[in-house]
Amino acid sequence: MYDNSDENCARKPPRLLRSSNYDGNLFVTIQDGVWKVRIKHFGQATPLLLTVVVIELSDIAFAVDSIPAVFGVTQDPFIVFTSNLFAILGLRSLYTLISESMSELEYLQPSIGVVLGFIGCKMISDFFGFHVSTEASLGFVATSLGAGVLLSLMKKSD
């Protein structure tokens, strides 16, 4: 099993983690068969709880990081923040699909690069007063990603 005791995030929360041992799939465990229920004790948190906290914090960091990119597609704050909320909800479940797709579809990664370049150019052009509509932006994104998938599938079938 991997020993994470040297990791920075594992050294910082000693008050939260009272147990260094895993207890199956439990986030909080009991010691000597007794739950400690006091104001400052609620049992012993296992390293699994720290793992989940770090994963959720990284999800939030990636969602906040992508807000400027979504503002590059649309200026509606409701759309921006709800899309990031759904991104947080679906990030881990879609990771497997995207990582396998990247290895199977040769042209998907370049098409994602084209999309990111387009969004960057769109943000720069908005700064200089040239506006590209949301419909045109979404059409370009869908066309680029679709072309990357289609070209990859065509090459794979040959």
C-alpha positions as CSV (number, residue, x, y, z in Angstrom):
1,M,0.0,0.0,0.0
2,Y,1.2,3.5,-0.7
3,D,2.6,5.4,2.3
4,N,1.5,9.0,2.1
5,S,3.1,10.2,5.4
6,D,5.7,12.2,3.5
7,E,3.2,14.1,1.4
8,N,2.5,17.8,2.3
9,C,-1.2,17.3,2.5
10,A,-0.8,14.3,4.8
11,R,1.4,16.2,7.3
12,K,-0.8,19.3,7.7
13,P,-4.0,17.9,9.2
14,P,-2.8,16.0,12.4
15,R,-5.8,17.3,14.4
16,L,-8.3,15.9,11.9
17,L,-6.6,12.6,11.3
18,R,-6.5,10.8,14.6
19,S,-5.9,7.4,12.9
20,S,-3.2,6.5,10.4
21,N,-4.9,3.2,9.6
22,Y,-7.6,2.5,7.1
23,D,-10.8,0.8,8.3
24,G,-12.2,-0.7,5.1
25,N,-14.3,1.9,3.3
26,L,-15.1,3.9,6.4
27,F,-14.3,7.6,6.7
28,V,-14.5,7.6,10.5
29,T,-13.7,4.7,12.6
30,I,-14.1,3.7,16.3
31,Q,-11.3,2.9,18.7
32,D,-11.5,-0.1,21.0
33,G,-15.1,-0.6,20.0
34,V,-16.3,2.7,21.4
35,W,-17.3,5.9,19.6
36,K,-15.8,8.9,21.3
37,V,-18.6,11.5,21.2
38,R,-17.5,14.8,22.6
39,I,-17.4,18.3,21.3
40,K,-13.9,17.9,19.8
41,H,-14.0,14.1,19.1
42,F,-16.3,12.3,16.8
43,G,-14.4,9.2,16.4
44,Q,-11.2,8.8,14.5
45,A,-10.9,10.1,10.9
46,T,-9.2,7.7,8.6
47,P,-6.8,8.6,5.8
48,L,-9.7,7.9,3.4
49,L,-11.5,11.0,4.6
50,L,-8.4,13.1,3.8
51,T,-8.3,11.5,0.3
52,V,-12.0,12.5,-0.4
53,V,-11.4,16.0,0.9
54,V,-8.3,16.5,-1.4
55,I,-10.3,15.1,-4.4
56,E,-13.2,17.4,-3.8
57,L,-10.9,20.4,-3.3
58,S,-9.2,19.6,-6.6
59,D,-12.6,19.4,-8.3
60,I,-13.4,22.9,-7.0
61,A,-10.1,24.3,-8.0
62,F,-10.5,23.0,-11.6
63,A,-14.1,24.3,-11.8
64,V,-13.0,27.8,-10.6
65,D,-10.1,27.7,-13.0
66,S,-12.4,27.1,-15.9
67,I,-14.7,30.1,-15.2
68,P,-12.7,32.5,-17.5
69,A,-12.8,30.0,-20.3
70,V,-16.6,29.7,-20.0
71,F,-16.9,33.5,-20.0
72,G,-15.1,33.3,-23.3
73,V,-18.0,31.4,-24.7
74,T,-20.9,33.2,-23.1
75,Q,-21.3,36.4,-21.0
76,D,-24.4,35.0,-19.1
77,P,-23.2,34.5,-15.4
78,F,-26.1,32.0,-14.8
79,I,-24.8,29.8,-17.6
80,V,-21.2,30.1,-16.5
81,F,-21.8,29.1,-12.9
82,T,-24.4,26.3,-13.6
83,S,-22.1,24.8,-16.2
84,N,-19.3,24.7,-13.7
85,L,-21.6,23.2,-11.1
86,F,-22.5,20.4,-13.6
87,A,-18.8,20.1,-14.4
88,I,-18.0,19.4,-10.7
89,L,-20.8,16.8,-10.6
90,G,-19.6,15.0,-13.7
91,L,-15.9,15.5,-13.6
92,R,-14.8,12.2,-12.1
93,S,-17.4,10.1,-13.9
94,L,-16.4,11.5,-17.3
95,Y,-12.6,11.3,-16.6
96,T,-12.5,7.6,-17.5
97,L,-14.4,8.2,-20.7
98,I,-12.2,11.1,-21.8
99,S,-8.9,9.4,-20.9
100,E,-9.8,6.3,-22.8
101,S,-11.1,8.4,-25.7
102,M,-7.8,10.3,-25.8
103,S,-5.8,7.1,-26.3
104,E,-8.3,5.6,-28.8
105,L,-9.0,8.7,-30.9
106,E,-5.8,10.1,-32.4
107,Y,-7.2,13.4,-33.5
108,L,-9.2,14.2,-30.4
109,Q,-6.3,15.9,-28.6
110,P,-5.5,18.2,-31.5
111,S,-9.1,19.2,-31.9
112,I,-9.3,20.0,-28.1
113,G,-6.2,22.2,-28.7
114,V,-8.0,24.0,-31.6
115,V,-11.0,24.6,-29.3
116,L,-8.8,26.1,-26.6
117,G,-7.0,28.3,-29.1
118,F,-10.3,29.5,-30.5
119,I,-11.6,30.4,-27.0
120,G,-8.4,32.3,-26.3
121,C,-8.7,34.2,-29.6
122,K,-12.4,34.9,-28.9
123,M,-11.5,36.4,-25.5
124,I,-8.8,38.6,-27.0
125,S,-11.1,39.7,-29.8
126,D,-13.8,40.6,-27.3
127,F,-11.3,42.8,-25.5
128,F,-10.8,44.7,-28.8
129,G,-14.5,45.1,-29.5
130,F,-15.1,42.2,-32.0
131,H,-17.8,40.0,-30.6
132,V,-18.5,36.4,-31.7
133,S,-21.9,35.1,-30.8
134,T,-22.5,32.3,-28.4
135,E,-24.2,30.2,-31.1
136,A,-21.2,30.6,-33.4
137,S,-18.8,29.7,-30.6
138,L,-20.7,26.6,-29.6
139,G,-21.1,25.6,-33.3
140,F,-17.3,25.9,-33.7
141,V,-16.6,23.9,-30.6
142,A,-19.0,21.1,-31.6
143,T,-17.7,21.1,-35.2
144,S,-14.1,20.9,-34.0
145,L,-14.7,18.1,-31.5
146,G,-16.9,16.2,-33.9
147,A,-14.3,16.5,-36.7
148,G,-11.6,15.2,-34.4
149,V,-13.7,12.2,-33.4
150,L,-14.9,11.6,-37.0
151,L,-11.3,11.8,-38.5
152,S,-10.0,9.5,-35.8
153,L,-12.8,6.9,-36.5
154,M,-12.2,7.1,-40.3
155,K,-8.5,6.6,-39.8
156,K,-9.1,3.7,-37.4
157,S,-11.4,1.9,-39.9
158,D,-8.8,2.1,-42.7
